[in-house]
Amino acid sequence: QKEVEQDPGPLSVPEGAIVSLNCTYSNSAFQYFMWYRQYSRKGPELLMYTYSSGNKEDGRFTAQVDKSSKYISLFIRDSQPSDSATYLCAMTQRSNTGKLIFGQGTTLQVKP
Amino acid sequence: DTGVSQNPRHKITKRGQNVTFRCDPISEHNRLYWYRQTLGQGPEFLTYFQNEAQLEKSRLLSDRFSAERPKGSFSTLEIQRTEQGDSAMYLCASSSAGTFKAGWDEQFFGPGTRLTVL
Protein backbone atom coordinates (compact mmCIF):
# COMPACT_ATOMS: atom_id res chain seq x y z
CA GLN A 1 0.00 0.00 0.00
CA LYS A 2 1.29 3.46 -0.92
CA GLU A 3 1.89 6.02 1.80
CA VAL A 4 -0.23 8.55 -0.08
CA GLU A 5 -3.29 7.62 -2.11
CA GLN A 6 -4.90 9.91 -4.67
CA ASP A 7 -7.62 9.16 -7.20
CA PRO A 8 -6.05 9.67 -10.63
CA GLY A 9 -9.31 10.66 -12.29
CA PRO A 10 -9.59 12.02 -14.89
CA LEU A 11 -12.01 14.60 -13.60
CA SER A 12 -13.95 16.70 -16.10
CA VAL A 13 -16.05 19.67 -15.00
CA PRO A 14 -17.73 22.65 -16.71
CA GLU A 15 -16.25 26.11 -16.32
CA GLY A 16 -17.37 27.75 -13.10
CA ALA A 17 -17.82 24.50 -11.18
CA ILE A 18 -16.43 23.84 -7.72
CA VAL A 19 -13.75 21.16 -7.84
CA SER A 20 -12.83 18.92 -4.92
CA LEU A 21 -9.56 16.98 -4.95
CA ASN A 22 -8.56 14.62 -2.16
CA CYS A 23 -5.75 12.50 -0.78
CA THR A 24 -5.46 10.04 2.06
CA TYR A 25 -2.25 9.02 3.77
CA SER A 26 -1.06 6.44 6.23
CA ASN A 27 2.01 7.99 7.92
CA SER A 28 0.91 9.89 11.01
CA ALA A 29 4.31 11.60 11.15
CA PHE A 30 3.48 13.79 8.15
CA GLN A 31 3.12 17.39 9.28
CA TYR A 32 3.42 19.49 6.14
CA PHE A 33 0.93 19.13 3.33
CA MET A 34 1.21 20.64 -0.12
CA TRP A 35 -0.66 20.82 -3.37
CA TYR A 36 1.30 21.11 -6.58
CA ARG A 37 -0.04 21.81 -10.05
CA GLN A 38 1.66 20.24 -13.04
CA TYR A 39 0.93 21.19 -16.62
CA SER A 40 1.72 18.71 -19.37
CA ARG A 41 5.46 18.20 -19.87
CA LYS A 42 6.33 20.73 -17.14
CA GLY A 43 7.67 20.43 -13.63
CA PRO A 44 5.31 20.69 -10.64
CA GLU A 45 4.70 24.15 -9.16
CA LEU A 46 3.56 24.78 -5.61
CA LEU A 47 -0.03 25.96 -5.22
CA MET A 48 -0.59 25.82 -1.49
CA TYR A 49 0.95 24.48 1.66
CA THR A 50 -0.59 23.78 5.07
CA TYR A 51 1.03 22.90 8.34
CA SER A 52 -0.76 20.34 10.52
CA SER A 53 -4.56 20.41 10.61
CA GLY A 54 -6.74 23.28 9.49
CA ASN A 55 -7.85 25.30 6.51
CA LYS A 56 -5.99 27.75 4.31
CA GLU A 57 -7.48 29.94 1.61
CA ASP A 58 -5.74 31.68 -1.27
CA GLY A 59 -8.01 33.29 -3.83
CA ARG A 60 -10.09 30.61 -5.49
CA PHE A 61 -8.19 27.81 -3.75
CA THR A 62 -8.83 26.32 -0.29
CA ALA A 63 -6.72 23.60 1.27
CA GLN A 64 -7.97 21.52 4.18
CA VAL A 65 -6.12 19.05 6.37
CA ASP A 66 -7.76 16.63 8.78
CA LYS A 67 -4.94 14.80 10.56
CA SER A 68 -7.33 12.75 12.67
CA SER A 69 -8.71 11.18 9.49
CA LYS A 70 -5.42 11.37 7.57
CA TYR A 71 -7.26 13.18 4.80
CA ILE A 72 -6.44 16.33 2.85
CA SER A 73 -8.47 18.26 0.30
CA LEU A 74 -8.10 21.02 -2.24
CA PHE A 75 -11.13 22.99 -3.36
CA ILE A 76 -11.13 25.14 -6.47
CA ARG A 77 -13.97 27.64 -6.78
CA ASP A 78 -15.15 29.15 -10.06
CA SER A 79 -12.92 26.77 -12.01
CA GLN A 80 -11.38 28.06 -15.24
CA PRO A 81 -10.11 26.27 -18.35
CA SER A 82 -6.63 27.42 -17.33
CA ASP A 83 -6.98 25.25 -14.21
CA SER A 84 -6.82 22.17 -16.45
CA ALA A 85 -3.74 20.32 -15.23
CA THR A 86 -2.64 17.47 -13.00
CA TYR A 87 -2.90 18.21 -9.28
CA LEU A 88 -0.47 16.43 -7.00
CA CYS A 89 -0.75 16.25 -3.26
CA ALA A 90 2.53 15.97 -1.41
CA MET A 91 3.54 15.71 2.19
CA THR A 92 6.58 15.51 4.40
CA GLN A 93 7.57 15.21 8.00
CA ARG A 94 9.89 17.53 9.85
CA SER A 95 13.30 16.12 9.07
CA ASN A 96 16.74 17.02 7.90
CA THR A 97 16.01 16.19 4.27
CA GLY A 98 12.54 17.54 3.53
CA LYS A 99 11.92 14.88 0.89
CA LEU A 100 8.39 14.95 -0.44
CA ILE A 101 6.05 11.98 -0.74
CA PHE A 102 3.62 12.54 -3.60
CA GLY A 103 0.24 11.14 -4.47
CA GLN A 104 -0.42 9.75 -7.92
CA GLY A 105 -1.93 13.00 -9.15
CA THR A 106 -5.45 13.82 -10.36
CA THR A 107 -5.92 15.00 -13.92
CA LEU A 108 -8.48 17.81 -14.13
CA GLN A 109 -10.10 19.16 -17.26
CA VAL A 110 -12.26 22.28 -17.07
CA LYS A 111 -14.41 22.63 -20.16
CA PRO A 112 -15.40 26.11 -21.41
CA ASP B 1 16.74 34.32 -11.20
CA THR B 2 15.80 31.99 -14.01
CA GLY B 3 14.65 29.07 -11.90
CA VAL B 4 15.86 25.48 -11.95
CA SER B 5 17.13 24.36 -15.34
CA GLN B 6 17.67 20.82 -16.58
CA ASN B 7 19.47 19.50 -19.62
CA PRO B 8 18.80 17.83 -21.89
CA ARG B 9 15.03 18.16 -21.93
CA HIS B 10 14.65 14.93 -23.86
CA LYS B 11 16.93 11.93 -24.24
CA ILE B 12 16.35 8.85 -26.35
CA THR B 13 18.80 6.03 -25.89
CA LYS B 14 19.17 2.36 -26.59
CA ARG B 15 19.07 -0.22 -23.85
CA GLY B 16 22.49 -0.75 -22.34
CA GLN B 17 23.80 2.74 -23.02
CA ASN B 18 24.86 5.19 -20.33
CA VAL B 19 23.15 8.56 -19.96
CA THR B 20 23.89 11.65 -17.88
CA PHE B 21 21.54 14.46 -16.95
CA ARG B 22 22.40 17.86 -15.55
CA CYS B 23 20.53 20.08 -13.12
CA ASP B 24 21.35 23.72 -12.38
CA PRO B 25 19.52 24.80 -9.23
CA ILE B 26 18.44 28.29 -8.29
CA SER B 27 21.58 30.14 -7.33
CA GLU B 28 22.40 30.00 -3.62
CA HIS B 29 19.98 27.14 -3.01
CA ASN B 30 21.95 24.68 -0.92
CA ARG B 31 19.47 21.80 -1.07
CA LEU B 32 19.01 19.76 -4.23
CA TYR B 33 16.70 16.82 -4.90
CA TRP B 34 16.20 14.31 -7.71
CA TYR B 35 12.83 12.69 -8.29
CA ARG B 36 11.61 10.25 -10.91
CA GLN B 37 8.12 10.42 -12.39
CA THR B 38 6.69 7.66 -14.55
CA LEU B 39 3.63 8.12 -16.73
CA GLY B 40 0.47 8.57 -14.70
CA GLN B 41 2.31 8.59 -11.38
CA GLY B 42 3.49 11.23 -8.96
CA PRO B 43 7.19 12.00 -8.52
CA GLU B 44 9.20 9.56 -6.39
CA PHE B 45 12.17 10.70 -4.34
CA LEU B 46 15.56 9.45 -5.53
CA THR B 47 18.25 11.37 -3.67
CA TYR B 48 19.05 14.53 -1.73
CA PHE B 49 22.11 16.79 -1.47
CA GLN B 50 22.87 19.47 1.03
CA ASN B 51 25.65 21.49 -0.53
CA GLU B 52 28.01 18.86 -1.99
CA ALA B 53 27.09 16.09 0.46
CA GLN B 54 24.69 13.39 -0.66
CA LEU B 55 22.73 12.79 2.54
CA GLU B 56 19.99 10.42 1.49
CA LYS B 57 19.39 7.90 -1.27
CA SER B 58 16.20 6.02 -1.98
CA ARG B 59 16.26 2.27 -2.38
CA LEU B 60 14.92 3.06 -5.87
CA LEU B 61 18.42 4.26 -6.68
CA SER B 62 20.05 1.03 -7.80
CA ASP B 63 23.78 0.54 -8.27
CA ARG B 64 23.38 1.65 -11.88
CA PHE B 65 22.44 5.14 -10.73
CA SER B 66 24.91 7.68 -9.42
CA ALA B 67 24.48 11.33 -8.57
CA GLU B 68 27.00 14.01 -7.81
CA ARG B 69 27.00 17.63 -6.84
CA PRO B 70 30.58 18.87 -7.05
CA LYS B 71 31.23 22.13 -5.23
CA GLY B 72 27.63 22.28 -4.16
CA SER B 73 26.41 23.91 -7.36
CA PHE B 74 25.05 21.95 -10.33
CA SER B 75 24.26 18.25 -10.06
CA THR B 76 24.50 15.31 -12.44
CA LEU B 77 22.54 12.08 -12.46
CA GLU B 78 24.07 9.21 -14.40
CA ILE B 79 22.36 5.98 -15.32
CA GLN B 80 24.59 3.15 -16.48
CA ARG B 81 23.46 0.24 -18.64
CA THR B 82 19.99 1.71 -19.11
CA GLU B 83 16.96 -0.56 -19.07
CA GLN B 84 13.51 0.02 -20.53
CA GLY B 85 12.16 0.38 -17.00
CA ASP B 86 14.31 3.50 -16.59
CA SER B 87 12.09 5.37 -19.05
CA ALA B 88 10.62 8.24 -17.05
CA MET B 89 10.75 11.96 -16.39
CA TYR B 90 13.67 12.86 -14.12
CA LEU B 91 12.91 15.95 -12.09
CA CYS B 92 15.34 18.11 -10.17
CA ALA B 93 14.27 20.46 -7.38
CA SER B 94 16.14 22.91 -5.21
CA SER B 95 15.44 24.75 -1.99
CA SER B 96 17.17 26.95 0.50
CA ALA B 97 17.57 25.56 3.98
CA GLY B 98 17.29 28.35 6.47
CA THR B 99 14.17 29.92 5.03
CA PHE B 100 12.05 27.52 7.00
CA LYS B 101 8.40 28.27 6.99
CA ALA B 102 7.16 26.48 10.05
CA GLY B 103 9.78 23.78 9.56
CA TRP B 104 9.97 23.16 5.83
CA ASP B 105 11.38 24.89 2.80
CA GLU B 106 9.65 25.16 -0.56
CA GLN B 107 11.12 23.03 -3.31
CA PHE B 108 11.24 24.59 -6.76
CA PHE B 109 11.13 22.10 -9.61
CA GLY B 110 12.81 22.19 -12.96
CA PRO B 111 11.06 21.20 -16.21
CA GLY B 112 12.51 17.69 -16.09
CA THR B 113 14.44 15.47 -18.47
CA ARG B 114 12.31 12.93 -20.27
CA LEU B 115 14.23 9.69 -20.86
CA THR B 116 13.10 7.09 -23.35
CA VAL B 117 14.98 3.79 -23.44
CA LEU B 118 14.38 1.78 -26.60
Contacts between the chains, C-beta under 8 A, distances in Angstrom:
chain1	res1	chain2	res2	distance
A	4	B	42	7.7
A	6	B	42	7.3
A	8	B	40	6.5
A	31	B	103	7.0
A	32	B	102	7.5
A	32	B	103	6.8
A	32	B	104	4.6
A	36	B	109	8.0
A	41	B	111	7.7
A	41	B	112	7.8
A	41	B	114	7.5
A	42	B	111	5.8
A	42	B	112	7.7
A	43	B	4	7.4
A	43	B	91	5.7
A	43	B	93	7.8
A	43	B	109	3.5
A	43	B	110	5.3
A	43	B	111	5.0
A	43	B	112	5.4
A	44	B	43	6.9
A	44	B	91	7.5
A	44	B	109	5.0
A	45	B	109	6.9
A	46	B	106	5.7
A	46	B	107	7.7
A	46	B	108	7.9
A	49	B	101	7.5
A	49	B	104	7.6
A	49	B	106	7.3
A	51	B	102	4.5
A	51	B	103	7.2
A	51	B	104	7.9
A	88	B	42	5.2
A	88	B	43	7.5
A	90	B	42	7.5
A	92	B	104	6.2
A	94	B	103	4.7
A	94	B	104	7.2
A	96	B	50	8.0
A	96	B	55	7.1
A	97	B	48	4.8
A	97	B	55	6.3
A	97	B	56	5.0
A	98	B	31	6.9
A	98	B	48	7.7
A	98	B	95	6.8
A	98	B	97	7.9
A	98	B	104	5.7
A	98	B	105	6.2
A	98	B	107	7.2
A	99	B	33	6.7
A	99	B	45	4.4
A	99	B	48	5.9
A	99	B	56	6.7
A	100	B	33	7.9
A	100	B	35	7.8
A	100	B	43	7.4
A	100	B	45	6.7
A	100	B	107	6.6
A	101	B	45	7.2
A	102	B	35	8.0
A	102	B	42	3.2
A	102	B	43	5.0
A	102	B	44	7.2
A	103	B	42	5.3
A	104	B	40	7.2
A	104	B	41	5.6
A	104	B	42	5.2
A	105	B	40	7.7
A	105	B	41	7.2
A	105	B	42	5.0
